[in-house]
């Protein structure tokens, strides 16, 4: 990951205070990743039209991914942690990196939409 990509989330500014205070960890992994997907969708929607809005959405998505990685429930599954970390890596690679993985905007949407649909079915 590039230094520029690291800087996207290293500002220390918490955007989701209620979630960071522990509420995030009450959500299922599908709900968590579905919420991440909402921010990813916003970033993708705005990337060409308004980079400042897109940047904010990307930063929020990264914050939510980091909260998800910090969720103690996920520590029991190395595979789950690896999946979440890889999603973060691929997102950054696509939006601010070299797109070494050959990702597409529609592909990223489909990936995160699966979680949102699973969360909706679970309610």
C-alpha positions as CSV (number, residue, x, y, z in Angstrom):
1,X,0.0,0.0,0.0
2,X,1.4,3.4,-0.8
3,X,2.0,6.2,1.7
4,X,-0.8,8.2,0.0
5,X,-3.2,5.4,0.6
6,X,-2.1,5.1,4.2
7,X,-2.7,8.8,4.6
8,X,-6.3,8.4,3.5
9,X,-7.3,7.0,6.9
10,X,-4.5,8.1,9.2
11,X,-5.9,11.5,9.9
12,X,-7.1,10.3,13.2
13,X,-10.5,11.9,12.6
14,X,-13.3,9.6,13.7
15,X,-16.3,10.0,11.4
16,X,-18.5,7.3,12.9
17,X,-18.3,8.1,16.6
18,X,-21.3,6.1,17.7
19,X,-20.1,3.1,15.8
20,X,-16.5,3.5,17.0
21,X,-17.8,3.5,20.6
22,X,-18.8,-0.1,20.2
23,X,-22.1,-0.1,18.5
24,X,-20.4,-1.4,15.3
25,X,-19.5,-4.6,17.1
26,X,-23.2,-5.3,17.7
27,X,-23.8,-5.6,13.9
28,X,-23.3,-8.9,12.1
29,X,-20.4,-9.1,9.7
30,X,-22.9,-8.9,6.8
31,X,-24.4,-5.7,8.2
32,X,-20.9,-4.3,8.7
33,X,-19.7,-5.1,5.2
34,X,-23.1,-3.9,3.8
35,X,-22.5,-0.5,5.4
36,X,-19.0,-0.4,4.1
37,X,-20.5,-1.1,0.7
38,X,-22.7,2.0,1.0
39,X,-19.7,4.2,1.4
40,X,-17.8,2.4,-1.4
41,X,-20.8,3.0,-3.7
42,X,-20.7,6.7,-2.8
43,X,-17.0,6.9,-3.5
44,X,-17.5,5.2,-6.9
45,X,-20.5,7.4,-7.8
46,X,-18.5,10.6,-7.1
47,X,-15.0,9.7,-8.1
48,X,-15.1,11.4,-11.5
49,X,-17.6,14.1,-10.7
50,X,-16.5,15.4,-7.4
51,X,-13.3,13.9,-6.0
52,X,-13.7,15.7,-2.6
53,X,-17.0,14.0,-2.0
54,X,-15.5,10.7,-3.2
55,X,-12.5,11.1,-1.0
56,X,-14.8,11.6,2.1
57,X,-16.7,8.4,1.2
58,X,-13.5,6.4,0.7
59,X,-12.2,7.6,4.1
60,X,-15.5,6.6,5.8
61,X,-15.3,3.2,4.1
62,X,-11.8,2.7,5.3
63,X,-12.8,3.7,8.8
64,X,-15.6,1.1,8.8
65,X,-13.3,-1.5,7.4
66,X,-10.8,-0.8,10.2
67,X,-13.6,-1.0,12.8
68,X,-14.6,-4.3,11.3
69,X,-11.0,-5.6,11.4
70,X,-10.9,-4.5,15.1
71,X,-14.1,-6.4,16.0
72,X,-13.0,-9.0,18.6
73,X,-15.5,-11.6,17.2
74,X,-13.6,-11.7,13.9
75,X,-10.3,-12.7,15.7
76,X,-11.6,-16.2,15.9
77,X,-11.4,-16.6,12.1
78,X,-8.1,-15.9,10.3
79,X,-9.9,-16.4,7.0
80,X,-12.5,-13.8,7.9
81,X,-9.8,-11.3,8.9
82,X,-7.9,-12.0,5.7
83,X,-11.1,-11.5,3.6
84,X,-11.8,-8.1,5.2
85,X,-8.2,-7.0,4.9
86,X,-8.1,-8.0,1.3
87,X,-11.3,-6.1,0.6
88,X,-9.7,-3.0,2.0
89,X,-6.5,-3.6,0.0
90,X,-8.5,-4.1,-3.3
91,X,-10.6,-1.0,-2.7
92,X,-7.5,1.1,-2.2
93,X,-5.7,-0.5,-5.1
94,X,-8.7,0.4,-7.4
95,X,-9.4,3.9,-6.3
96,X,-5.9,5.3,-5.4
97,X,-3.4,2.7,-6.5
98,X,-2.3,1.1,-9.8
99,X,-5.3,-1.3,-9.9
100,X,-2.9,-4.2,-10.0
101,X,-5.8,-6.6,-9.3
102,X,-7.7,-5.4,-12.3
103,X,-10.8,-4.5,-10.3
104,X,-13.8,-2.7,-11.7
105,X,-16.3,-0.4,-10.1
106,X,-19.2,-2.8,-10.9
107,X,-17.3,-5.7,-9.5
108,X,-16.7,-3.9,-6.2
109,X,-20.4,-3.0,-6.0
110,X,-21.4,-6.6,-6.6
111,X,-19.0,-7.8,-3.9
112,X,-20.4,-5.5,-1.2
113,X,-24.0,-5.8,-2.4
114,X,-23.9,-9.5,-1.5
115,X,-23.3,-8.6,2.1
116,X,-26.1,-6.0,2.1
117,X,-28.6,-8.5,0.7
118,X,-27.5,-11.2,3.2
119,X,-28.0,-8.7,6.0
120,X,-31.4,-7.8,4.8
121,X,-32.4,-11.5,4.6
122,X,-31.2,-12.0,8.1
123,X,-33.6,-9.5,9.6
